[in-house]
């Protein structure tokens, strides 16, 4: 890859606007939901899915339910997104607030990360 193209790709990456929000892994059979907040929903889904498929997810209860029902037994979705202007700003507080609202709205929901 030439240097010009590499610089273009790097600049595109730096200027991207990833979707920030609260994601849900909901078990269709039990109705239990596992929620997480993230600055990049696509990367978060990929990361959590990999941990679950490899059997090494730190949340043992989530891993057990995943093992019992399999990937097809879960509904994966972004339940709330955060509207923001500058992707370089720190949005942790707003994401945490949005996350807490989602946890309170669903009595069957738990945190992916304790």
FENBELZI-V550506 format. One line per field, one symbol per residue. ss: DSSP state (a for helix, b for strand, c for the rest). psi: psi as a letter, one per 30 degrees, with the letter a starting at -180 (. if undefined). burial: # if it has 16 or more other C-alpha atoms within 10 Angstrom, else .. A space follows every 10 residues. Layout:
# FENBELZI-V550506
ss->???
psi->???
burial->???
This chain:
# FENBELZI-V550506
ss->ccaaaaaaaa aaaacccccc bbbbbbbccc ccbbbbbbcc aaaaaaaaaa aaaaccccca aaaaaaaaac aaabbbbbbb bccccccccc caaaaaaaaa aaaaacccbb bccc
psi->kleeeeeeee eeeeglilkk aklkjkkeef fkkklkklfj eeeeeeeeee eeefggkfje eeeeeeeefl efgkkkljfk lkklejfflj geeeeeeeee eeeffjfgkl kek.
burial->.......... ........## #######... .########. #..##..##. .#....#... .##.##.... #.##.#.#.# #......... ....##.##. .##.....## ##..
